Structures are given as C-alpha cells and as structure tokens.
C-alpha cells in the first residue's frame, strides 16, 4: 500500500494539524532538552514496534519531524498497511538530538493512534472474511483528527462511511422525531438535497423498516437490532435497499452479524475507543 495520498488541500490540512499539535506540546520550548543539551549534539534513533500491529501514518510521522527540523534524516522502513511483529524497526531518524527529542512525543502520538486504528480495523475485516459484509467507520472520531482516523481505517482494510455532515444524508432517530415520522423525514430530505445524495435512514424494528422501504430510502441502517431481527430484515428487504448494521458491534459478534446477509457493518469503536499501538523511539 502506498503512503498517505496527499493533494495540495490534504497537505495543508495535515500540515496545520501537525503544527497545532507541536505548538501544544513544545510551546515556548523544550525546557528539559534545553537544560541538558548544548544543541550541537547529533545522533540517531530507531522507532520500534513493541507489539504486533498494522502500520499507518508513516507520512504523518515524517512530516512531524520535518516541521521541527527539516535537516533531520528520516527513513521509513515499514510499508503502510504492513503487519509487523514485536521488535520490528519501523523508522530510523538521524541528526540533531535536541530536534529528535522535541518531535518525539507528537510524532509517536499520531503514529500510535493511526496504527492502533488500522490494527483494530484489520481484525474486524478478518473476522468477516468470506462474507459479503463491508466494515465501515463512523463520525465518532477524535475532534480535529478525522482525516487521519478515516485514512487509518482504510489502511486497515475497512471503508469510510460519510466523512462529515455535508457529504451524506443520514436520518437518525432525533431527525425522525423532529420531522414527525420516517415518511415525512424522507420526503423533506428528498425535497431539500441534491438528487446525487443518497438518503440513509435509521430504523429500530421491522415496522420502521417497512415504512422506510415504502418511503423510498436508498440505504437503511438497522440500529441495535439483534441478530434474529437483522436476518428477518434481510429477508423482508429482499435486495430493495442496502442494509447497514450498527450498534454494539464487537469482534465477538461481528461474524454472526455478517452472516445475516447485511451489506455493511459500521463500527464506532474503530475510532472512538481505539487502543493506541505500542511504539517506542529509542536513542541507542
């Protein structure tokens, strides 16, 4: 897999994100390194996987060090999406030790989070292998990090749901309550958005599913249904609209959910409660 595909907008967005993160951490300066180092010390460091993981975020890691000191030399040794074992050297950085120490924490924070997301996503994708179900993320991302969170999901083998509120219609329970019902909510959405946008509707039971189908929903989200009801929903729908399972999805139950025949399974935990990958930077 190639490294993070960046157009000019993406580069600007990521550059600002990293810049803000570095300002948050360094502030007026690294008082520890300033006190201990004269500033002319050069050396090398290695970034090492402390557990098995799927690597994601190599370009972001590199850019963090570049913003601190463009004279540093950094070599990425693990490909994006590669599964590595404990002890694998992921990158080597050489140059000013003071610069390496200033960039270390921010660079690792981003690489660890992205690799953690990719690693968890890969586990879910593997769990549904052989079925037709596609693993999706959600908008439950860390504020300010959505671009990176969703990239990490793709790196792990999942796919992205809508990126934000502006690029897809998803009528949820509160929209339905505010509009006075599923049929009315869909009618208003059809009238109010471009014909190019698909309309997805959340339903909680088979009666709501029937209403959403009759009203012409393009995609239907089965919210917190049990496996039996999901299977019934697949039979009732009979291919008239793609079905997305959502709510309380875990590695333990995702295979059973996929076996019902749903088309998509959205997993909020990929990004909202991910465990960061265990990665260290060491100066020999």
Protein Blocks (a to p, Z undefined) as FASTA:
>chain_A
ZZddddfklmmmmmmmmmmmmmmmnmnopfklmmmpgolaccddddddfbdcddehklmm
mmmmmmmommbccddfbdehiacdehiafbdcedjfklmmmmmmmmmmmmmmmmmmmmmm
mmmmmmmgoiabdcdddfkdcehilmmmmmmmmmnopacddfblmloccddfklmmmnop
aklmmmmmmmmmcfkbccddddfbfklmmmmmmnopabdcdehiafklmmmmmmmnnopa
ccddeejiafklmmmmmmnopabdcdfklmmmcccdddddddZZ
